Amino acid sequence: MTDQEVHPFVGKPVRVTLADGRILAGTLHADDAHGHAHYAVVSDPVAAGGSKATEVIHGADIITNIEDAADDPAAVE
């Protein structure tokens, strides 16, 4: 995918499929300060009292699919 395709989802709960087959669910964050975009999917902790899980994605090109996940409580940070 391209940054232009991914950027409308920033700040929203998403389900992201990566090129390696992993599927991530959480709120999408972006950092464009490096001349190209880095993204992070942040999810609530798996266990009560735990810390949020963050997966950093280095560029939109490894994202094969992204979809709105506002109806998925597991994806809402």
Sequence and secondary structure as in RCSB ss.txt:
>XXXX:A:sequence
MTDQEVHPFVGKPVRVTLADGRILAGTLHADDAHGHAHYAVVSDPVAAGGSKATEVIHGADIITNIEDAADDPAA
VE
>XXXX:A:secstr
  HHHHGGGTTSEEEEEETTS EEEEEEEEE TTSS EEEEEE  SSTT   EEEEE  GGGEEEEEE TT GGG
  
